[in-house]
Amino acid sequence: MKMKSPLRYSVILFLVLLGAVSFFSCSRTEPRIPFGYIELIYYPVDDRPQERFSFFVIAEDDDGMENLSELHLINDREGLEWILASEDWVHLEEGGRHWIGSRSIAMVEGAVLPRGQYRAMLVNKGGERTERNITFDAPENPRYPFPSLLIVDGRYSIDSMYPENFFIVYDQQGNILRTLSIFSTEGDISELNIPSNARLLALWAQDSEYHTSALTEAVSLR
């Protein structure tokens, strides 16, 4: 029987150790979801409010945001699931936190999104996943009348019973330029801090306690 040379044993041992180092240096870790929510948004459609939904989570991964691949929203009781791939979700960074999600969660034929318990599931490219339960308990019927915004002769007036109200400022193409807090129900447009290229204004009314908002149609500033 032939004896293997010490050199060959050394090479084999080196390769084994190299593989072990590689394995442990690329150890897999699960992504994390510190917080998530589903928000109900009312839009004016055919002179009546229609429900639409936003779904966002704070996402974390030790290997960076580029390592995340899928975000799922699941309602087990109703057998519903939405899957957002990384190229499909909206990514926002605020205060060092990374928010990912969608403003376009919808039911077939405009049906109402079931209230109750949901699961947010975040998956990374290594196949590791984590889950977080989210309760969607928005009221079945609007708590407040749909708000309104009127602009006449350079003056604005709003009618809203929502606790928080904001102006959303758009350019001619419909891109959002700025969001402004509203401190008075009426006033001169010139007194608002609006960019010179602003062309449209909408009212965003919000009830943070119930994750419910309403967005009016954009009104021309001219």
N, C-alpha and C positions, 0 to 999 in steps of 0.2 A: 504494500500500500504506500502511495506517495504521500510525503509530508508537505503540507502547504507552507510556503515561505513566510517568515515573520513579516516581511514587507506587505504581503497580500493581506495578512490578518490586520495589520495596521490600517490599510486602506479601507477594509470592511468596517472596522471599528470607527474610523473617522466618519464614514458615510452614515452609519447608524446614529452617532452622536449629532451630526449635522441635521439629520432628519428630526431628531428629538428636539433640538433647539428651535428648529423651524416650526414644529408643531406647537410648542409652548408659546413662542413669540407671536403666533397668529391665533392664540386662544380666542374662542368666540364668546362674545358677551351679548346679552339681550338688550334691545332698545328699551326706552322708557317713555311712559306717558304720565307726567306729573299732574296734568289737568286736561279736561276736555268738556265741550258743551255742544248742544244743538240749540239753535236760535230760530224762532218763528218770525218771519218778516211778511208784513202785509203790503201788497202792491195794488194799485188801482187797475182793475181790468173790467171793461164794460160797465163802468160806473158802480162797481162794487169791489170790496177788498178780496183779494185772492191770496191764499197762503203759499209761501215759498219758504225754503229752509236753508240755513247755513250750518255746517258742521266743521268744527276746528278742534285741534288738540295741540298742546305743547309737546313737541317731539325732541327726544334726546338719544344720541348714540355715541359711544366712546370713539368710534371710527369716523365720525363726522356725518353731516346731513346727507352727503353724497352716497353713504352706505345704506340709506333707507330706500326700500323699493315699493312697498304697498301699504296703504291705509284702508282698513275695512270698517264699515259701520253695519252692525248686525242687530236685528231684532229676532230673537229665537222664537218667541211666542207666535209671531206673525209669519215667520219664515222669510224674512226680508233681509237682503244684503246688498250693500253698495261697495264697490271696490274701486279705489283711486290709485292709479299707478303714479310714480314719482313725476312723470312728465305731464300728468293731468291735474295734480293738486295745486292750489294756491299756496305760496310760501311767503310768509311775512316775518320780519325780524323786529322785535320790540323789546327794549330794555335787556338785550342779551338773550332773550328767549326766542326760540324758533317755533312759529305757529304754522301748521300745515292743515289743509282741508279743502272744502268746496263751498261755494255760495249757490250751488245748483242741485242740491238734493231735492228730488221730486218723486212723487208717486205717479203711477200710470193714470192717464186721463184726469190729472188734477185732483185725485182723491186726497183726503186728509191724511197726514202722517200720523200713525197710531201713537197715542201717548203711552208712556210706560218706560220699561227698562231696555236699554241698548248696551251693546258691547262695542268699544272701539278697540281694534286690533292693529298693531303696528308690526310690520315685518321688514327685516333688513335683507341684504343681498346674500348673507350667509344662511338664511332660512330661520334665524332666531326670531322669536316673536314675543310680544307682551300684550296684555289686555288691560282695559280699565272700563268699569261699568259707568254708564252715563244715564241719568234719569231725565227724560223729556216730559215735563209736566206743564207745558204751556196751556193756558185756558182753552177750552173747547170753543168758546165764543169770545170775540174781542172785548176786552175790559173797558176800552175807550172808543169813542167815535173816531172814524178815520180823520186825520188832521188835514188842514188845507193851507195853501200858500198863495197869496195874491200880491202881484206887483203892478202898480199903476203910477205913472208919472214920476218914476224914480223913487217911489216909496214902497216898502214891503209891509205886509201884515200877515200874521199867522193865527190860526185857530187850532189849538192843540191842548188836550187834557193830559197828555203824556208827561211823566215827571221830568224827562230830559229831552231837550230839543237842540238840533244842530242844523246849520246850513251846509250843504254839499255844493261846492263850486266846480263847474265844468268849463272846459274850453269848447270851441265850436265843434270839435270832433267827438265830444262826449267823454273826454279824459278828465279824471278827477284832478283838480288843481289844489284844493284845500278843503279842510273841514273846519267850520267855525261854530263855537258855542253861541247860543242865542240867549241874550239877557233881557230882551224886551220884545213884546208881541208885535210892535210896529216901530218903524223908523225909516230914515233915509238910507238908501243903498250906498250913497257916497260915504256914509259913516262907518261902513263895514270894511274890514281889511281884505279887499278883494283884488287879485292881480289884474293888471291892465288887459290881459288877453282872455279874461273871463267872459263868457257869453250866456251861460245858463245857471240857474239856481234851483235846488230842490230842498225840501224839508225832510230831515231824518228825525223821527220822533221815537223815543226809546223808553222801555220799561225794563231796567236792568234786573230787577228782582225776579221777574218771570221770563227773562231772556226773550222778550217780545219787542218788535220794532215795527214801524210803518214808514214807508218811503213814498213821498208824493212824486208826481210827474215833474220833470224839470221845466222851469218857466224861463222864458227869454228875459234877459236884462235890458234889451233894447226896446 
